Amino acid sequence: MPKQSYNPFLMAQAQFDKVAESLALEESVRELLRFPLREYHVSIPVRMDDGKVRVFRGFRIQHNDARGPAKGGIRFHPQETVDMVRALSMWMTWKCSVVDIPLGGAKGGVVCDPHNLSLREQEQICRGWVRQLVRDMGPVRDVPAPDVMTNGQHMLWMLDEYETILGGRYPGFITGKPVGLGGSLGRTEATGFGLVFVMREALKELGLRPEATTASVQGFGNVARYAVQLYQRLGGKVLSVACWDQGDQASYTYRKKSGIDLEELVGITDRFGGIDKAKATDLGYEQLPGDAWLEQEVDILIPAALENQIHAGNVEKMSKKVKLVAEGANGPTAPEADQIFAKRGVFLIPDFLANAGGVTCSYFEQVQCNMNYFWEKDEVLGKLDTKMTSAFLAVSELSRRKKLYMRDAAYVIAINRVAQACQERGWV
Amino acid sequence: MRFDRNKLAADSSFAFLGSGEPGGKAAGLAFLQESLGGRFPGGSFRGLPVDIPRMTVLLTGAFEEFIAGNRLRLEELSELSDEQIARHFQKADLPVFLVGDLLALVSQARGPLAVRSSSLLEDALYEPFAGVYSTKMVPNNQPDAEGRFRKLVEAIKLVYASTWFRRSRDYCRATGHALEQERMGVIIQELVGHRFHDRFYPSVSGVARSYNYYPLGACRREDGVAHLALGLGKTIVDGGLSWFCCPAYPRTPPPYNSLRDLAKNTQTRYWAVNLGQPAEYDPTKENEYLVHGDLAEAEAEGSLGALCSTWDPASDRLVMGLSGEGPRILDFSPLLQGGVAPLPELIVELLALAGERAQGEVEIEFALALDPQGNRPARFGFLQVRPMAVRRRAASLEGIPPERILVHSEQVVGGGGIAGIRHVVYVKPGTFAAAATATIAGELAGVNARLGGTPYVLIGFGRWGSADPWLGIPVIWSQISGARAIVEGTLPQMSPEPSQGSHFFHNLSGLGIPYFTVSDPRGIAWSQLERMPAVEDLTYVRHVESPAELRVLVDGSTGQGVIAR
């Protein structure tokens, strides 16, 4: 599918409209939820290391906070667009709602490329972004978190700026902080593990034992690695992983029919998440084209890299053996591919349910920060499992009962909860 | 069946979690569960509900992953004290695939839980490992599921840690097992009992064996023996005072000369789970949530009525039940004679059933919950089954000149002969004091270590291995690991009845170590021992070497035995 035809916000709205219709939502509710409640567009002047001042464009978009303070990551990306941030903020609303945590949805971004910025320059962007938005954010309003190309260090700079301006300690302002500085144990693993918690439940519904299944994974970042780790612990076998090669500016699929060895592959992975081709070959992996992950003879596909990866142009290449698709990435499946899944009877765990482990653990982090009492990892992951499993069961039960496609069932639950909150508050 | 959190409430009386093996204890119960339904249609025996309490088993794969995932290394941790090991384990994380299920489990399970070890080595025939690893009871009564979850997780980690505790390492070394290969399963089991004020306990805990080494009166060895105690079974398995009877002849009077003797030798304290004010927080302690009450407290709690008799000193007779102000004697007579519940008959049935399934002699543990007021239903819980290694081999005791006999007994556990022993380690009757048993245990451990595996005969007073230092010498197995024959003598100040219900006794008999009970003071030739040259002469313990080789001979069919030069 050509890149320019993909507008994520239009896609998010289309998904919403479909469900709104099926829920027969009132027009006023639809109008409210089709667009963000608030958008902030800011300019951040930064004196660069060469002494010149450069102005960066940033956003914070709060889609809806009827169910609680808005929550969402902040992305640093050179191709960031406001429509992408809008779409992601809307998906955050549904994501928080579907796992039933008392938070709304937001997203932020700065148009910049951290690869070309020194740490000092990145720090100035972080602090400048907070200075511009400090009046409209905070633990009871809007809580940011790391996202694309931001990490715990960025969060600490932002927190420090916020606390300096307000003159106090507010660790609940931001999540994704390092452990020991207000971060939660289990946060690193949360999205990947959360994905496998719901996969495990889906396999039960399909009557499959994890140890009798195989999977192919797109992506080899944080989400994919922890998902592979836990899936393998449950007995599953991962036959291939696909990842981006920074040097070649292309993606490749690495396959081993006897099953990949996670530790072995992590050992030959660079800091961008790219696997060393030569070493992989030496270790007995076949190097295949980037799209080949989709064509493997496996039971489970885990797209855990980028949006719009399974579309009309490649969905037919998917093996007939595939029974389950668990979306680790945001929006990896285009609507046309969804139709093929539905036709073939492929069980789908939609992105905003499958990858909600991250935001759920962020919520736990905020709870811990607000009471300044931190839980053991066992407790964090135990609660994460419970939350994710409950969310999955609610969605699958509705899907079964109303004969809905899983994505639609998840949207119905999520949108219904948000619509209800808006109505009960008397907004619409 | 595999654990399924979504079906917990409906039916999960026996569920497995994770991968690997269930371990000896859990396997034994799983084995029996099928038969139980067939033998007790409707789940009851003469109106008394009988079941295996609902349990979830963490398979040994979880332990392996816990160890590997947290990079815990036996060779590093074995330098540390047990408490330090336990703290390391507490800091480690349980495998992620367990925690959600455990949280779901405690979200639905209300009431105290027993978290028991179930290792690969435990409860296998000729691999006696009873009581080597930890069991922890948790009250599971915190108002929030997260609080209950935290306590459960701490208990599981303690059971895991106990795999590497000193006593486990020593026990494995002494019995020729490689601890590195040991894998721990964990049983999470609901406790059978009732709440009495701020305590939770069964009215009766019991250990019954299908083979009785010390039969009385008309009882045959094959009629078995049952040890009964008020409260948790810890009293019995630790070798404390409890009631014992032959379940086939429960009215057979106990072997005491007087009611005073009887009062002295029956249970006076009981163990319960503390549901009240939380005790001092210490997740590394096995007894963190246990309380040790006395009979006056049990009477005030209303749990004693159906279990005891009252000694009327004026008429010097026992009156069944609570009557007047006389001392309470825990003889369980309302139960054994009064027909409050068909307990003796049920024990006979269960021993037969377990014996059939195991195709041999067995030992079982059980608990009975009774409500003296009759407001809450009675319930019998079958807790454990383990095979007994009974050695019936005969050995001829004839033709041994009396002057060469060092020890003679009519009550010996074991069978066959052992030769090649020259050393004897004995507790000196002249300096023995009941108050010094812990010190004596220390002296024995030192001698045992210096002997460095050289086999010896061990002679002392009271119940070997009892956790109660007033009933005997509280050694653990590693402190006497070189003993190849053990003699339990009696002195006026130390003469408890032999106990067959303790874990120590089970392990001893399982290992095939002959155990001589000598109630007749003439049964031990002290003068011969005193004439032997001393290798070491300590305050309480003397180690001698016999000029001539010693022979241990036991006729397993009659229970007679001698140790002779």
Interface residues (C-beta under 8 A of the other chain):
Chain A: E189 F193 F197 R200 K204 L230 R233 L234 G235 E376 K377 D378 E379 L381 G382 K383 L384 D385 T386 M388 T389 L393
Chain B: D4 R5 N6 S19 E65 D93 L94 P95 V96 F97 V99 G100 D101 L102 L103 A104 S107 E146 F149 R150 V153
